[in-house]
Amino acid sequence: MSEQLRGVVVSHASLAQALVDAVATITGEADAFVAVSNSGLSPTALCEAVAKAVGEGPAVVFVDMPAGSCLQATLTELRERSQVAVVAGVNLPMLLDFVFRRDVPAHVAGERAVESGTGAIKSVLP
């Protein structure tokens, strides 16, 4: 694949921007993601914001929860796009993994994100 995947993080309030900022601070990769917040947006405006952030090329969209307005807007806009994968339940470890592995097809990157994000969830105290 010649074109690197675009990463988009869609969330309630300012979570998306906070995650994008954390990834940039940790990795030095400031342009790996575009943040989209649902704050103050109607359902139609949120759909438009997601579509604009994703653009026309291949992408993985990371959504904060597996339900709600952010996921609904994402699915409404991108359901028919074969070069776009959607992952719900975003966390920092999956975004960090994605940053350095954007040269694969979107569905592969989406599957990797689920694996790395799930693998990072640990109970560390009894």
N, C-alpha and C positions, 0 to 999 in steps of 0.2 A: 504494500500500500504506500503510495507516494505522499499522500496528504495526511498530516497528523490530525487525530480526532480533536474536535472541539469539546470542551467540558463545560457544562452548564449546571449550576446549582440553583434549585428553586425551593424557596421556603416561606414560611410564615415569618413576619417581622424581619429582624435583621440577622437571623441565623445564617443565611446564605453568604452574606458579605463577611461575617465573622469567620466562617469556614474558609472562604477564599483568601482572606487576609492571613489566616493561620498557615495555610499551605504556602503562600508566597513567602512568609517569614521563615518557615522551616526549610524550604527548598531553594529559594531564590528565583523561582519560576513565577513571575508576576502576571504572565499572560496566559496561564494554563486554563483558567476558568472565567466564566462570566456569571455574576450573581444576579438573581432575579428574586425580588420580594413581592409578596401579594399585598403588602401594606397600602391601603388607600385605593386599591384597584378593583374595579368591577370585574365580574367573571370574563366579560369580553375583553377588557383591557389587559387582564392577566394572560389570556390566550395570546393576544397580540405581542405582549412582552416576551413570552416564551418563544414564540415563532421568530421574533427578531433576534433574540439571543442565540438561538440555534443556527439560524442562517440556512444556507442551502446544502452545505456539505455534510460529511459524516460527523456524528456527535454522540456523546453519551450524556444523558440528562439525569442528574442526581436530585431526587425529590426528598423532602424531609420526612414525610409520613406516607404509609401505604393507603391513605384515604385523604379526603379533604380537597379543598379548592386547588391547591398546588398540583396535586396529581391529576385531578379532573381537567384542569387547563392543559396540562402537558399531554395527556392522552387525546384530548379533543384536537389539539393542533398536530400531533405527531403520529397518530395511530397508523396512518398509511405510509409512513416514511421507512423504507427498508434499511436505510443507512443510519438509523437512529435507534439507540437502545435506551431504555428507561429503567432506572434502579431506584426503588423506594427504600427509605430508611437510611439516608446518608449518614456517614460518620467520617471523622478525620482520617483514620487509617486507610479507608478505601480510596479517598481522594489522593492521599500521598502515593499510594500504589499506582493509581491512574496516571499521575503526572509524568512518570518516567516510562510508561508503557502505552503510548498513544499511537503506536505505529501498527496496530492490529485492527481488524474489522470491529465495528461498534459492538456487535453481539458478543464477541470474544472479550472485549474490554468490560462489557457489562457483567458477564459471568465471572471474570476475575475480580471485579469490584465486590460482588456478592461474597465470594470466597474470602477475600482479604478483610472485608468489613465484618463478616461473621466470625472469622478466626480471631479477630482482635477483641471480641467481647469475652471477658473473663470475670469470674467472681474472685476477688483477691483477699477478701476477709470472710471469716465464717458467718 
